[in-house]
Amino acid sequence: MPARNRTASDQFDAENSPNLPQNAKGQVWTVLSRIAPYLWPKDNAWAKKRVVIALACLFLAKLATVYSPILNKYAVDTLSGQGTDLFLGAFGLVIAYGLARLSSNGFQQLRDAVFARVGAQAMTSLAMETFRHIHNLSLRYHISRKTGGLSRIIERGIQGLAYILRYLIFSIVPLGFELALVLIMLWRFFDWRYVLVIFCVIGVYSYFTFAVTQWRVKLRREMNRRDTDANQKSIDSLLNFETVKYFGAEKREAERFGISRLGYEDASVKSTTSLALLNFGQSAIITGGLVAVMSMAAKGVQAGTLTVGDFVMVNAFMIQITLPLNFLGSVYRDIRQGVEDMGEMFHLLDQPQEVQDKADALDLNVSGGAITLENVAFGYDQDRQILKGVSLTIGAGEKVALVGATGSGKSTIGRLLFRFYDVWSGSIRIDSQDLRDVTQDSLHAAIGVVPQDTVLFNDTIRYNIAYGREGATDADVVAAAEAAQIHDFITSLPEGYETQVGERGLKLSGGEKQRVGIARTLLKDPPILLLDEATSALDTRTEVSIQDALARAGQGRTVVTIAHRLSTISDSDKIVVLEAGEVLEQGTHTELLKAGGRYADLWSRQQQDG
């Protein structure tokens, strides 16, 4: 078997797997390092300034938050006669206390307002990068992917970035800063015992929270897997609505979907139950610490070493600590969930682009449209070779047909011509230019494809035809429709060109869809036309009318027709018969019939069947 470059097909199922590699979704710092460029874009000074301003507002808010209990202490001591009457007086201290609390909230809101555009742009950039990357992945990947699971991964990944922005930057980091300030204040106004108690409470609380949350992350992973599976089954079933109806399988599909949902239900119940355990344990730890510190402060007041204001202040500090700590579990869970979800998305972004342009690739220059296959060998899998040294020459402006039994390699040649894959060995050239040496964009622009089953966007007829060329005018669309012999049909519809075609174009008949597809390709105006069994799924009468439109479409172009019905290609300049991945015979229709070989046998059988 000819040697070939190793492909990435063995990695393509990973994005649908519930157990992605640890280095893709389990390493928090890896994910965070990949997020950083979106939050601190290299060439965007405006975004960097907003990040700095937002962080400054965040720390000013925490300073105001920590200082407000101190002002409250002085106010209480002044009113109780236990403290020095500062120049502000009791009323002034109360006003200052209120302003500190207001400043804390004001700086937080200003932080959110300043950072909002940066966060939104980061999510948009990530979504756009993922969308572009998916379109750049090879046909092999898109054949093996699951649409429902893929959409869920993208959706959760974008949401995961929102979690990390909201909780990590604006919760965990500020919480650490606030705790440090509180500990400094406790050491300043009280003694080391208070600091030790707080340290112990934070340590036990954090250990318990992280340990339980780590366990809950596994439950969340199982929920994701079940959710993805259920979503995939529902989308797959809806896409195959007609098949479900044909076989009366509505109940079967509902049961299949129900099994997936029951699995998600079980995982969800376990997650909720574990959350109750987490919340109760956190409450017990916090309450124990609060009682201990308040008891120490109460003894100090009774002994006369502390004032009532000190008792109020230590209570305020404990409440100030416990409020963010109460959310630590959910914050940590959401961050881990965000890391998990973003890890799946980054794993998707890490999928390699199997077919890539060379660094020095040039645009394809089509002077005539001559195509040459020289000793081409290829297979979709290493263990199964499809093409075995195929050599073929198609002259500029020629109409050449590829025929043969299923699995002979006809459609494979079409996919290689469009460079959905690269050949294992040999070469394919257009006007003496190797396809591997030119850019894919220029290659795709030079080839128009009319497939066996034209798939349309769920939009208007006008949109679907205009899709053939960006910037096409209404006159261009009408001209293409007239050339494809579908203009009269479109104008007979109540909404004309604004008629919605439905998902995948299912509101149109097979022949109507094919004509729209032909019009779309004509609007593209490519020098090379590939007809991949474009009429094999149509009835004979519709096929005859479509053939006329295809004949007009092929005028002045090099046309490669992949055909099953030999009657549709008998007027070709050359007919190539493939068998088991090799060229068996080639010539005109008349020459091949006279030769009495494989083509003559196929022709005879189809004539008898007809």
Steps between C-alpha positions, in 0.01 A plus 500: 500500500641846419622701793287790610516786744350423835160663543329614818197277455587306815443819701170609351270303727653656808272805502199278542662294773391552861857447621718751323872488567594652834735751339209632291245567771642415839790743525363826636811701428516375144149625436567829677816558296295455183234744621751775581556618138127562463494721812833669431506525118848576373406775254207655688616775737140609555408160647811493720413842646153379586640192673735717711218743590268212590763342728566838664126541568491149641776565754359840595167330566669249732686774686172681560336175609770420757519855636125539558491276817780714649293816451203318654714408805601862557137611470383242757782584742428872467130448573573268796761736645775241475698658221671822408260750344661543161466831319223346286279433798257209528272631229791566267635150559161352412495705181857387420398139566210534258722662236754217534231239441363700208850536354552127523186433298569789262850382415365146442238626258754723324729197470225297333411784264863558395577132451173407326624580147829314555320187618248514217774544240697210649199268469432620145865448399502148643170414332622632164831315527320175581250547217775570246707207624210257465449608139873452434500143628506225241207314351616194695428683825158623391399154386583356842372785718165514681326831434302510824800417717715752316251783547476419871879510540517843336207633701642378830849623411383858441299487823807360675698811405225713653523298824876542521483872430225553754626280782876466469592860423223667696451252787800284586773764451304773687412250773869429561575872515210563738598215733857633516373847595265359766779296657720809513220696672439221752871489582504880529195540726501168687769231529643187338231268644232656282721465194569136588130421532426664166790312340365170633146577386616597150730197476239244613229668294715509186615139539145374551366714214765398249484132594122477463497719191768283339267205547212703362704589190495129406122506536488810282712325238254213496212749470675657199545162337136408555380842384711480184374150428135597546540812286671303225223240495228767483667689212581180314139386533359834381738513203373155402135588558381339177691178568344481846157532341575246228573232758243605759781547750365796698463292816841342449663842458322636808621202705854545367493868592338420836780261597755778445290747697461253787877470516523880515227503767694259722821701463308822573347357820845389623635846426218672691534265799874557520438875487276475809781318682748766394280788613430348844866420562604852404238650729616286793865605457418870463262498797764332718758763411254785553400373845865459601605851397189665646553317827859627521384856426217476759750395770722792403210746540409349840865525608519862385782436250266552205225751435150439375617648171769230483233233550291653221806528274613141543144387433493713185835358386378143552182570303713667237711184473218250518291657225759445224606168655140379482525537125846342477356155435271613222768730360758222499246263349411746227866569428574128478191457286617785278846344476346163412278652234771721357738205505263316266488802270878541500532130426277565201721794398802270529364266237752525214409629158575194289523682166707819524645750256876509462672810631594598145174391333389714205152563363387255234523650151244330275586562137294222345390260771702191397512236774768232538506210745836327507533165679265611782474273803264573788282346771288639781660256743849362491369145492266557205640648181243641257701633203791288377720701267233681296632699203264714295513804273207737448553765236400863542130543426439124473199322639623182672289245685612263777294182523527174685350291776449631853835516678702523180637845597289741291392733780841470663660659193251787528590555866871492423448748215336741744781415743285383784790259548859479380615205291726238656728499197496627144354838414194687373565808290287770342671671209831345616462634857510242779201547729728477804693804378204737468273660758179320585295818464609550139447130425150501645418817307596326174275196545122496511330192643145376447457204738252216488292655778515878509467626857359850540514747786182559696448837332349643183552377145671831425747450785582145391569595139692815599718282724687402185681834486545754774366839401277368220226740391133413455552511124783246533275271704219519245739435210638192675148374572403546136808308385409219739142505366339568836412871470147433375433261787628751755288786365193275511534470879300746714815644657725450198869522578420571867348154545643318800641159402491344847775308679734335249260623228233242585214728385618453142489186291819317403500649150435851630782472750735379229412794276565743786833325553583531130405869503724552802792333321437697180510821701838393633612472135790257551725383214469138618171327574468182705167316474494235770208274396296817481188330358517144631245567775243649262225342296556458125282792393660740747842365408449586133412861581790531745739357240410783268585754773825318575593498131461876490698532823790305349540714190851648482615310808693185582236261630565189711186290539474219753210292376309184567247523214702457184231654280576839655867502396495333156586832331816551709831566326650222707359233729730346763399165648633436851506168678650427843689830499661457158429630149361200314428666166436841349376647175189644339161334536527351150857379550419328828194328359708368208767378743239277665654535845369599842327815375317311226384249761373776731325673209331181395374429850363850548328491162335172593394641837365808324 
